[in-house]
Amino acid sequence: MTGPLTFQIAGTIGPNAIYIERATDAELTAMLREAPLCHIVGPPQIGKSSMALHLKESLSQTAGCGIYLDLNGYGTTTSPEGSLYNSLIFDSLERLTDEEPTLPPGDTRERLMWWLQQLDKIAEERQVVLIIDEFGLLVSRSVILLEAIAAHLTARPAGTPRASVLLLGIFNIPQLLGEPGKAEMIRAFFGAGGLSRRIELVDFKREELSPFAQALPPSAAYADALLDRIAYWTSGHPYMTQMLCLQAAKWHAPEADAATQIDRLVNQLFLVPNSIGDPCLAWAHKLLCPSEGGVTGQARRLRYKTLLKQGELLDDPKDPYITDLILAGLVVRRRVQDQTRLVVRNRIIMNVFDDGWFLRNAPADEARSETR
C-alpha cells in the first residue's frame, strides 16, 4: 500500500481504501466453508459488494479462489437468457482455469448443470466461491439458475468437495413468493430452513468506525469527535458515513468545532432541497414515489408515514411493502426485548423524508388527508 489512506464511497475497493472488517466478515467466511449457498440481500451502499470483493481478496491469500461476476456488465435485462448464461459460464471458467472453455451442447439448464459440475471439480483442489452480484436482475427474469443449483445439490454425493455460491442483490423475497412459477423455488431457497443461508448485513456500530480516524485531521481527539457526530447523523450507514468522513477530511475548518463542521456538511450534502440527487436518497425517493404510482407506492408511503408518527412498528417479514422500505434504505430492523421492531434508519433519512416531503411529493389526495 502506497499513498494516503482514502475512504471508499462506491465501486471497486481501492488499494488505499480503509476497509472495516465486521463480525459479518468472519461469519460469511465460516458459513461458506460449511454451506454450498449463501445470500446477502440489502439496500444499496450498505457494503454488499465491498464485502464480497474483500472475501475474494482474502481467498486469494489462502490458496482459494473467488470469482466475482457483476451482472450489471452482462446486459442482464436485454440479452437472451441462453446467451447471458453462456457468458457467465465462459467468463467464470476462463478465470478459474486460465484456459478458454468449450461449452457443451445442450439447452440452458443442461449447460448450467455442467457448469456447476466443473466448479465442483476445481473445488476438489482448492476452495472456490462463485460470487454473483446483482442477482435480483436474474431472478426477476426466471429461476432457472436456482432450479439448476437445486438439482445439482441433490445429485452431488454428500461429503464431497463443492464450490460455494454467494448471491448478492436487492430483491424482494416476499414479493417473489407471490409470482406464479417462482414461489416454490424461491421458498425452497430463501424461505425458513431453505437451501441458502442468509447473511444479515447491518450498519456500522460506533466502535467499528474507529479505523476511519486514521484519515481524519487534525488530531486523534478531534477525529474521534468528528466520528461521534457523524455516527449521530448516520447511525453507521456505510455510504453516508464515509461520504461525511471524506468531506470532513477534504474541507477541514480549523475554526469550527467537530459538531458544527459535521452539521454543516450534513446540510450541504443531504438536507438541502436538491439533495435528492444523492444516490441513496434518490433510490429511496423512487421506491416511495414509483413512476407507475398506484397501489404499490401508496402502500409503501402508508407504512412509512405510520412509522414516522409512531416512532417504531412491529416487523412483519411477510409484508412485501415493509421489505420494500428496508431495501430502499429507509427502515431497519431492531431487536427490542423479544420482538423485532422497525425504525427509521437514521436522522438524515428522518429529516429528508419527513412530513414536508410528503406534502411536496405524495399525490394530492394523500397530502390533503395528512393535513386534516
ABEGO torsion letter per residue (X at the ends): XBEBBBBBABEBBBAABBBBBBAAAAAAAAAAAABABBBBBBBBGAGAAAAAAAAAAAAAAAGBBBBBBBAAAAGAAABBAAAAAAAAAAAAAAAAAGBBBBBBBEBAAAAAAAAAAAAAAAAAABBBBBBBBGAAAAAAABAAAAAAAAAAAAABBBGBBBBBBBBBEBBBAAAAAABBGAAAAAAAAABBGBABBBBBBBBBBAAAAAAAAAABOABAAAAAAAAAAAAAAAGGBAAAAAAAAAAAAAABBAABBAAAAAAAAAAAAAABAAAAABAAAAAAAAAABBAAEEAAAAAAAAAAAAAAAAGBBBBBAABAAAAAAAAAGABBBBBBEABBBBBBABAAAAAABBAAAAAAABBAAAAAAAAX
